[in-house]
Amino acid sequence: MTRKISVYGLLIAAIVALSLMILIPVPATNGFVTLCDGGIYAVALVFGPFGGAIVGGLSGGLIDLFSGYPQWMIFSLLIHGLQGWVVGYYKEKPTNKQWFALALGSVLMVAGYFGATSFLYGQAAGWASLIGNLIQSGFGVLVGLPISRILKRALLSSHLQQN
């Protein structure tokens, strides 16, 4: 259990650091995308619902805190935590429906931030946030799948070397 908590802590730190350092501009929205969703998806696909929820929620909340948006912390904790849990839960089904899991996680993230933005700033702002959140989540899927495969291989080789 201590090893798993340590790994989660390292993954949270990595996602937060990379999300704050690497900002990819999106000219269509005058905004940017980060690696946050990709990291959450990768962790959820490798560690399942508990790991996805813990790493997703804490990463999202800490990114908002360190970015200077504390009003978003609780929303991000809940939205990204649920996003990570859902992706991790559905990827563990016998049919291993990774694409379904990622699509459902994306829908939850976009809908969650639509609701949060509408609550904080009004429904017009919620509608305006949809395109940016769709781009963010789509980018996360494209980044998260390859990262999950790399992470699985790294953990597998690490485990095999210890035995």
C-alpha positions in Angstrom: 0.0 0.0 0.0 2.8 2.4 0.8 4.3 1.8 -2.7 1.0 2.5 -4.3 0.5 5.8 -2.4 4.1 6.8 -3.3 3.4 6.1 -7.0 0.1 8.1 -6.8 2.0 11.0 -5.2 4.6 11.0 -7.9 2.0 10.8 -10.7 0.1 13.7 -9.1 3.3 15.8 -8.9 4.2 14.9 -12.5 0.7 15.8 -13.9 0.6 19.1 -11.9 4.1 20.1 -13.0 3.6 19.2 -16.6 0.2 20.9 -16.8 1.6 24.1 -15.4 4.8 24.1 -17.5 3.4 22.9 -20.9 0.6 25.0 -22.3 -0.3 24.3 -25.9 -2.1 27.3 -27.5 -5.5 26.9 -29.2 -6.0 29.9 -31.4 -9.6 29.1 -32.1 -10.5 29.6 -28.4 -7.7 32.1 -27.4 -6.9 29.6 -24.7 -4.7 26.6 -24.3 -4.7 22.9 -23.5 -2.6 21.1 -20.9 -1.6 17.5 -20.2 -3.9 17.2 -17.2 -6.6 15.1 -18.9 -4.0 12.9 -20.7 -2.4 12.2 -17.3 -5.7 11.4 -15.7 -6.7 9.1 -18.5 -3.3 7.3 -18.5 -3.4 6.7 -14.7 -7.1 5.5 -14.8 -6.3 3.1 -17.6 -3.3 1.7 -15.7 -4.4 1.8 -12.0 -8.2 1.6 -12.3 -11.0 3.6 -10.7 -9.4 4.3 -7.3 -6.1 5.5 -8.7 -7.9 7.4 -11.4 -10.1 9.2 -8.9 -7.4 10.0 -6.4 -4.8 11.2 -9.0 -7.4 12.9 -11.1 -9.1 14.8 -8.3 -6.0 15.9 -6.5 -4.2 16.8 -9.7 -7.1 19.0 -11.0 -7.5 20.7 -7.6 -3.8 21.4 -7.2 -3.5 22.8 -10.7 -6.2 25.3 -10.0 -4.7 26.2 -6.7 -1.2 26.8 -8.1 -2.6 28.6 -11.2 -4.3 31.1 -9.0 -7.9 29.9 -9.5 -8.9 28.7 -6.0 -12.6 29.1 -6.8 -12.3 26.2 -9.2 -10.5 23.8 -6.8 -13.6 22.0 -5.5 -15.1 21.7 -8.9 -11.9 20.3 -10.4 -11.5 17.9 -7.5 -15.0 16.5 -8.1 -15.0 16.6 -11.9 -11.5 15.2 -12.5 -12.0 12.7 -9.7 -15.2 11.4 -11.2 -13.6 11.4 -14.6 -10.7 9.3 -13.4 -13.0 6.9 -11.6 -15.3 6.4 -14.5 -12.5 5.7 -17.0 -10.8 3.4 -14.6 -14.1 1.6 -13.8 -15.2 1.0 -17.4 -11.8 0.0 -18.6 -11.8 -2.9 -16.1 -15.0 -4.4 -17.6 -14.4 -7.9 -19.2 -14.6 -6.4 -22.7 -12.0 -3.8 -21.9 -13.9 -1.0 -23.5 -11.2 1.7 -23.4 -12.7 3.9 -26.0 -16.1 3.8 -24.3 -14.4 4.6 -21.0 -12.5 7.5 -22.5 -15.5 8.9 -24.3 -17.6 8.7 -21.1 -14.8 10.4 -19.1 -14.7 13.1 -21.7 -18.4 13.7 -21.6 -18.3 13.9 -17.8 -15.5 16.4 -17.9 -17.1 18.7 -20.5 -20.6 18.5 -18.8 -19.0 19.0 -15.4 -17.2 22.2 -16.4 -20.3 23.4 -18.3 -22.2 23.1 -15.1 -19.5 24.7 -13.0 -18.9 27.5 -15.4 -22.7 28.2 -15.6 -22.9 28.2 -11.8 -20.0 30.6 -11.3 -20.4 32.9 -14.3 -23.8 32.3 -15.9 -25.1 30.0 -18.6 -23.7 32.0 -21.5 -20.2 31.4 -20.1 -21.0 27.7 -19.7 -21.9 27.5 -23.4 -18.8 29.4 -24.4 -16.6 27.0 -22.4 -17.8 23.9 -24.4 -15.5 24.1 -27.3 -12.4 24.7 -25.2 -13.3 21.8 -22.9 -14.0 19.5 -25.9 -10.6 20.3 -27.3 -8.9 19.8 -23.9 -10.6 16.4 -23.4 -9.9 15.2 -27.0 -6.3 16.1 -26.6 -6.3 14.2 -23.3 -7.5 11.1 -25.1 -4.8 11.4 -27.8 -2.1 11.8 -25.2 -3.5 9.5 -22.5 -3.6 6.3 -24.5 0.1 6.2 -25.5 1.2 7.4 -22.0 -0.8 4.6 -20.4 1.0 2.0 -22.6 4.4 3.5 -21.7 3.4 3.5 -18.0 2.2 -0.1 -18.1 5.5 -1.2 -19.7 7.6 0.8 -17.2 5.7 -0.7 -14.2 5.8 -4.2 -15.7 9.6 -4.0 -16.2 10.1 -2.5 -12.8 8.0 -5.3 -11.2 9.9 -8.0 -13.2 13.3 -6.6 -12.1 12.3 -6.8 -8.5 11.4 -10.5 -8.6 
